[in-house]
Amino acid sequence: MAGIKDVAARAGVSVATVSRVLNDHSGVREETRARVLRAVSELSYRPNTLARSLRTDQTRTLGLVISDVLNPFFTELARAVEDEARGRGYSVIIGNADEQLALQDHHVRTLLDRRIDGLLVSPAEGDSVALREAALAGIPMVFVDRWIEGLDVPVVRTDGTRAVRDLVTHLHRLGHRRLAIITGPVASTTSNERLAAFRAALAEVGLPLPDHYIGQGDFQTASGRRATSEFFSLPEPPDAVFATDNLMALGVMEQLRTLGLRVPDDVSLAAFDDIPWFLHTDPPITAIAQPTQELGHRAVAALTDLVEGRSAGSVTLSAHLIARRSCGEDERTRR
């Protein structure tokens, strides 16, 4: 593939002259311009996006930094972002933070060095220096699913408060009285919101949430296993466990199998973030579903508004409960 140096050699000019011609700068003689353009045609030279951006100050590229590419929720979210961005004429570069603040900030700085037009981020736990710097610098940026308190950045997210209340009411009606929760990272906004909603919903039905029924997780499978092991070492283990993301729910199922316990015969299980394979487990898992595709589409819409000089505000969508069979439901209770 021909490069700009090849074009310069063919046309008998400097690389700088080729650049001026490609960027439509004045001060180039017509004869020279014609010779350069003829060389471009003969060599089938295609200026790269960065070269074109010198003229427009845009690369038509968005950055997406997600918390964990192995989490099916973020996989679906990334697909939705790519689809919507492509429809609007943008490409997407994805960075996987793997729930690590340092890795997230590395991706943010790398993407900004590549002159992306705007940034979508689902922040990892902790105080991100890179994101604060980007926000203060006026980089077009939108948070999706999670957010950082105190930063003036639009957030596109799901409010699961009502769905969590519906879940607790559902479990209470099924006769469950010892309800436990596995939370995400301590500083995660989504984790804290789900814990607060669970605690409030339990209070509404007159149930406590003792500390030993709160398992500290990190949105990873291993933490679901660990919390489950701790729950079932208690003198009185819970009769229902709510995992606040799908990977921790997987960890719960793995550990219950290790302990020789069955869902829902020995303990019920529900999860936040419905994913396709929850339908194919035995039993199918009762879950709270987010409108993941809409989240991705709305986040891209907000970001491109900022990139193209329009205003953008935060968007809050609603989650909903899908009752299946992992909490002891029968056909009547799943209607």
Summary of the structure (lengths in Angstrom):
residues: 335
radius of gyration: 25.7
end to end distance: 61.0
largest distance: 89.5
contacts: 1145
relative contact order: 0.12
helix: 45%
strand: 16%
